[in-house]
Every structure is written in C-alpha cells, then in structure tokens.
C-alpha cells in the first residue's frame, strides 16, 4: 500500500469515527432535551460542543451533528405522540425546531467563515501539513517536549527503529523498558546535552545492522527550551565507503613505502661518500633526487597515518623520554634540504636540561617532521628557522618560527583541517597533501596538549605545541 493510499484511508477512518461520535452525542442530547425539559441549558451546552467540534475538525461536522439532533428530537416526539405518552405543544415544537435550524445554520456559517480566514485556516491546516512534510523526509525525525516525552515520530523513524508512533506517544526513556524499544532508547540517550546543537553516532543491530548519526536540535523560544528535535540519518553506506577507501590507501601506501625506503638509503650512502667520492655536480643531482624521494616518503606516511586515524588504529605507546633529544634527531633529518636551500636552522636549547615527559616518541617525531618540513618548504632561500623549548606552568612548549611566506589571515581558521593548503602556498609549491597539520593536531590532542599558530603574510609563521609535564 502506497503512502498516499494509506494516508487517505486513515483520514477516512478518522472522519467516520468523528461523525459517528458526534451523531451519538447529538442523539443523546435530543433524548435528554425531551425528557428532562431543561431545554435552554442543554441546548446551549450542545451548541458550544457543536462549535468546538467543528472548529477542531471541519465545519461540515456542525451541519451533520445539527441534522442528527433535529432528526432525533423529531423522531422521539412523533413516537411519543403516537403512543399517547406525550402531547407536545405544537407552537413550542415549531419554535424549538426553528431554533435548532437557525442556531445550526448560524453556527455552521460562522465556523466556515472563521476557518477560511488566512490567519485561522493556516492554524488548522498546519498540523497535517507539517506532519506530511516530516513524513516525506528521508531522515528519521523524533520530536520531544520540554519534559522529554515523545510527541512525534515520522514514518522513516518508525521504519528505522521498528516501532509505531501510537505505541510510544508521551513515552520517556524510563518508560521504554521493553526490549523491543532498545533502539529507541539508544536514540533518546544519544546527546546528553539537549539544550545545544550536538551530534552522536550509534550502531543498531535490528531490524537491520545500521550506523546512525543522531543530531539534536533544541526548540527554543528566546531562552526557554520548548523541546528537542532528533534527526536520525543512516550513514551506513558512507561509513562502508570510508572504510574501503582507508583500506585501499593503507594497502597502496604499504606497498610504496618499502621501495621508497630502499631508494632513500641508497642515495644517502652515495651522498655520504660511503661508496666513493663524487663530483659536486653528481652530488647536487643526487641531493635533488633525495629530496624528491623524501617528499614521496612523507606523503606515503601521511596517507598511512590518516587511514589509521580514521580506522581507529593509530595506536600510542607512551614512555618517559627527552623531547630535547627527539628535536635534535629530527633536525638532523633535514640537513640536506637546509643546505640546498641555504636556510639557517637554529635550535635554541633551554639553559637547564628539561625533565623527561610521558609521550609517544614516534608520534611526536611525526609532529616535528610535519612542522619543520613546512617551515623548510615555504621559507625562501636564505631564510631562517628557529626552534625553541620552554616550560610554562605545567606545560612544555615547543615553538618553531620561520621567516617564510606566512598564512593569509582570512584562511588561518582553516589551519589543522584535512587537505587545507593556503592559496600562496599552492602558488609557491604545487606539491603537497595538506594532511601534515591535521595529523599533528590529532597527535598533540591525544597527548592532552594543544597546538596553535601565529602568522602574518609575507613575514613568517610560528607554530607552537604544548605537552603536559605531569
């Protein structure tokens, strides 16, 4: 059954139920009016009920209910007259009939006019219209009131969670104890702070295995929280595609890293003179090959690290180690690049030896590599790079300052995001992945530290990161 046919059937069933109920009430009122004799108060109450029912549903209900009332009153009168049980005053009967007809016609006309007014008709239509819009969405929607009670589920939410709206209306987390509501409970629990916009991911097993992204959006009127909208998005396919992409990158990168490492050490042996002396021209050509090979290794390592981060396989092994020694070793790796570009790198050591800190040396080495590589790449020939270490309060801070091109102010907020490269950096150096700072940020945050930058275009940049001493 299509959604349109289903909605039409539900509307017909609802209309029929309302008409039957109004007809029954009208017939009962006719009997009460006749036998009690309290006609004025009863009839007045009837028309109040009639008007309210019509306003809430449809003015046609008013006409229908009035017709049933008049017919019921007339049939009872005729029946009692024939049995000789009652002899109604003809004038009173006609006056009551005219009253019924006149009041019903006036009430129906008023209700019809009120409902047709734009300011009022939109109110009646808005509920069905809003429900229709929400049911047409491909994402699941759950709406909670200020007491965190469910007041609406759209059809997609019903399908995803395997529940029916009419079974969980006004329910809260605590009242959904039955196992069949496990998925719904997880959705309601996702995102504890319902007063702010937030997202969370959950996995469900039934009715089928899915990965869902739940977005919480508060409904506010000024500062008052009126409720919450939970948007449920099925991201299973996106996650599967991301996983396949990461696996492909990981496989390809692993296959590339071994031959690149072999080329690196072969060239290094030649440059160091381990196999024999070379002329200056030969050494210059090999140095260029070495740098190109280093860039390839750096790119492969970045791709591997990104895939591991996304898959949650970027493991850390924290040990007590000296950051000074690690910085010195990393600087030594850039000796050929610095010489070739005629760039001066100064390592400003603190006057006293710094205490060892808990860190993963291999991961912090990646951070240093990425930042120093950027400083070397984007600093013009003859430029300067300065690395310094200092202790501030309970933090050990590393600063890497260069006299390079700097980063445009309008783009600085994009730093540390995946694949970002500044416009001037792309113009100067077309090669680059834009992954280094993203990886560095991830590593530093896992160490419970912080990374930030200060930069001015055409004057240089200073990158800082901090690591806790304790």
N, C-alpha and C positions, 0 to 999 in steps of 0.2 A: 504493500500500500504506500502510495506516494505521500509526501509531507502535506501537499495541498489537500488531497482527499481526506487524510487523517484529520487535519485542522478543520475542514468543513464538517466532517462527521461529529467532531467534538463540539462544534458550535451549535449544530442542530440538536444534539443531545442536551446541551446546556439550556437552549431556548425552550425545548419541550418541558424540561424539568421546571423551569421558572413559570411557564404558562400553567402547568398542572398545579403547582403550588399556589399561584395567585387565584386560579379557579376554585380550588378547595377553600382558600381563605374567604373568597367572595361569597361562596355558597354558605359557609358557616356564618358569616356576618348577616346574610339575608335571614337565616333562621333565627339568629339572636335578636335581630331588629324586630322581627314579627312577634316573637313570643315574650320578649321582655317588656316591650313597649317603650323602652328607653331609647327612642329613635334618634333624638338630636345628638346626644353624646356619642352614641355608637356610630352613627353615620359620619359625624365629624372625624372620629378616630379612623374610620375606614378611608376617608379621602386623604387624610395625612399619610396613611400607609400606602395608598394608591400613588400619590405624588412621589414619595420617596422611592418606591419600587421602580416607577417609570424613569425617574432621573438617573438611577443607578444602572438601569439596563436599556430600556427603549420606550419611547412614548406610546408605541403600539400596545404595550402591556396595559397601559391605562385604559385604552378603549376596550380591550379584551376583558379585563377584570370588571369594568363597569357593566359591560353587556352581560356577563355571567351573574353579577349581583342582581341586576334588574330582572333577568330571566328567572333566577332562583326565587326572588321575592314574589314575582307574579305567579309562578307555579305553586308555591306554598299557599298563596292567597286563594287561587282557584280551587286547589284541592280541599282546603278547609271549608270553603263556601259550599262546595258540592256535598260534603259530608254533613253539612249543617252544624259544624262545630264553631263557626265564626261568621259574623255578618259585618264585614268591614264597611266603613263609611265611604261611599263612592268618591265624595269630594276629597276626603283625606287620602284615599288611594291614588287619585289622579294627581293631587298636589305632590305626593311623595314621588310618584313616577316622574313628574316634570322636574322635580328637584334633582332626582338621580340623573336624568338625562342632561339637564343644564349644567350641573356641577361636573359631571364626567366630561362633557364637551369642553367646558372652560378649562378644566384641569389638563386635559389632553392637549388643548391648543397652547396653553402656557408652557407645558413641558416641551412640546415640539419646538416652540419659538426659542426657549432657553437653550435647548440642545443644539440648535442651529447657529447660535451666536458663536463667532470665531473664538472668542476668549473662553467660552464654556465648552463648546463642542470638542476643542482640542484636548480638554481635560479628560473627556470620556474616551476619546479615541487613542490617547497617548499610551494607555496601559497595553492594549492589544498591539498597537503599532510598535512600541518598544519591545514587547515580547517577540513579535515577528522578526524584528531586526536582529535581536540577540540569538534567536533560534536559527537564523540563516548564516551565522558566523561559523567558520571552520575551527575556531578555537573554543574550548570549553569555558563557560562563564558561571561562576558561583557568586551570589551577592549575599552578604551578611549584614544584619542590622547592628546597631550600636551595642547590643547585648551578645554579639557574635552568634546569633541564631540565623540559620539558613532561611532566606526569604525568596530565593530564586535559583534554579538550575536550568540552563538551556539544554537543548536536545543533545548537543555534542558532548557536554559534560556528563549527561546520563549515559551516553554510549561509551565514553572513555572509562568511567568509573563503575559501570554496571549497576546503577541504582536508578530509581524513579523519583521524580521531584515530589510527587504527592506523599511518598513514604518518609521523606526526610525534612519536610517543611517544619520550620521553627526548631529543628534539632540543633544541638551544640555538640562539641567534641565529647563531653562526658556522657551524653545520652546515646551516642553511637557505639554501643559496646558489642553489638553482634559482629561476628567475623566477616559477614558479607559487606560491612561498611569499612573494612580495613583501609582500602584505597582512599575513601573519602576522608577518613580520619587523618591520613598522612597529608592530604592536600590542605586540610584545615590547619594542621600544625605547621606547615611549611611557611616560614617567615614569621617569626615571633613578634616582631615589631610591626603591628598593623597600622600604626599612625604615620608611617613613612613608606615611600615607594621602595620596594625591595623585590629581589628575585631569588629563587631557590630551585634546585634540581632534585627530583626524586625518581626512584625506579619502582615500577609496579610489575607484578607477575601475571595478574588476571584482570580482565578477561583475556589479555594477551600481554606479552612482555613489551614494555614501553619505557622510554625515558621521557619524563615530562618536565617542562620548565614552568614553574608556577610564579606568576607575577602578582604581587599585592599592591593594589592602588587604593588608598584611603578616599572615602567620600566625605568631603569637608564642606561646611558652611561657615565661612570665616574661620574661626579657630575650633569650632565644635566638630567632633568626629561623628558623622551620622551613620557610618557603616564602612564596609570594605568590599571591593570587587576583586575576586581572584580569577585571573586569566590563565587557563591551562593550555599550553602549547605542546604538541607532540614533536619532539626533536630527535626521535629515534633514528631516522634516516640521516640527519645531519651528523649525528654522533658516529654512525657507522662509516659515513664518507670520510670524516675527520680521522677515524682510526685507520682506515685503509690508506689514506694519504700519508699519515705519520709512519705507518709500517713500510710503505714504499720508499719514503725519504730515508728511513733508517737503513734499509737493505742496500740502497744505492750508495749511501754515504759510507757504510762499512766497506763496500767493495772498492770505493775510491781511495779510502784512507791508506790502505796498505801500500799500493804502488806509489802514492804521493810521498809517503814517508821514506820509501827506498830511494826515490829521486832526490829528496832533500838531503839525506846523509851522504849520498854520492857526490852531490855538488859541494857540500860543506867540506868533505875531505879534499876536494880539489882546491877550494878556496883557501883552506888552512895549510896547503902545501904538503899534505901527508903523502901524496903520490909523486910529488916533484914540483919544481918551481915552474911558474907560468909568467908570461909577459903581462904587462899592465893591461893591454887590450883584451887578452884572454880572460883575465881576472874580472874586468869590467863586464864583459858579456855574460860570464857565469854568474856574477852578482845579480844581474838583471833577471836571469833565469831562476836564481834562488828566491828573489823577492816574489816573482810570479807564482812560483811553487808554494811559497809561504801563504800567499793570498788564497790559493786554492785550498790548502790545508785548513786555513782559518775559516773559509766558507763551509767546508765539509763539516768541521767541528761545530760550527753554529747550527747547521741543519740537524746534526745529530742531537745537539743539546735541546733544540726546540722540540723535536719529536719526543724526546724523553720527558721534557717538562709537560707536554700535552697529554702524554700517556701515563703520567704519574710515576715514571721510572727514573727520575732524576734523583738518585739516592745520595745521601750525605753521610760522611764518616768524620765526625768531629774529634779532633785531637788537640792537645796543647802544643802550639807551635809559635815560632817567631815570625812576625809579619815583616820585620826589617830584612831578614834573610830572604824571604819569599820575594819581596820587592826587588832586591839586588839581583836575584837569579833571573827574574822576568826581564829586567832592564837589559841584561846581557844578551837576551834573545834578539834584541833589536839593534845590535851593534852594526851589522852590515847596512841596514836601512838608514840608520842615522848618519853613517859615514857617507853613504851615497848621496844623501840629500844635504849634507853639510849642516846638519841640525845638532845643536848642543843640548844634551840632556843632563841635568844636574839633580843628583839625589841628595837632598838636604836632610841628613840624619839628625835626630834629636841629640842634645848634649849628653843625656844619660840613656843607657840601654832601656828599651821599653819592655814591660813584662810580657810574657807569652800569653796568648789568648786561645780560647777554645774556638776552633774553626776547622773547616774542611780545606786544607791547603790547595788541593787540586781545583776546587771550585773558585776560591779567591784568586788563584792564578789565572783562571779564565776571565774574571772581572778585570784584573790588572792588564791582561793581554788586550782585551777589547778597548779599554780606555786609552792605553798607551798607543795602540795601533791607530786609533782615531786621531790622537794628537800628532803622531808622526805623519800620517797620510795627509791631513788637512792643514799642516803648518808649512808655509812656503820655504824654499831653500834658504838657509842661513838663519832660520828661526831658532827659538829657544823653548825648551820644555823643562819645567821644574817640578820635582816630586818631593813632597814633604809629609812628615808624620808628626802628629802631636796628640797629647792627651787632654781632653776636656771633660771634667767631672768624671763620670764612669765610662766614657767613650774614647776609643782610639780612632782618630780621624786621619784619613789619607786624602791628600789633595794633589791633583795632577793639573798643573797650569801650563798653558801653551800660548804662543803668540800667533795663532793661526787665524783663519778667516772668520771665526765666530759663528753664532747661530742667529738668524733674524728673530727679533723679539716676538713678532706675530706668530712664529712657529715653535717657540720654546715650550709651549704647553703640550706639544706632541712628543717631546723627548721621552724616551723609555717605552714608547709604544712599538708594537711589532711592525717591521718593514718601513719605519719612518726614516727618511733622509731629507735634510734641508735642501731648499732649492739651489743655494750657492754651492753646496757640497756635490750635488748631482752635476752641476756645470763644470766643476773643477775635476772631479773624479767620477767617471761614469760607472766604474765598477764598485760594487758594494751591495750588501744584502739588507742593511737596516735592521739587523737582528741583534747586534752586539749589546746595545744598551738595554734592550728588553731582557736579554738573558742575564745581564749584570744586575738589573733591578730585582729579578726573581731570586737570584742567589743571595744578594745582600738582605733581602727581606726574610729569607729562610734562616739567616744568621741573626735575625731580630735587630738588624741595623737599618740604616737609612741611606739613600743615595740622592744627590741633587746636583744642580749645575748653576753656574753663573756665567753669563756670556754677553758679549757685545760685538755686533757685527763689525768685521774688519779690524778688530783689536785683540780678539782671542777669547778663550774659554777656560774655566776652571771647574773641574769635576771633583766633587767630594763624596766620600762614603765613610760611614762610621760603623764600628763594630764594638759590641759591649765588652768591657774588660772582665766583668764577672761572668 
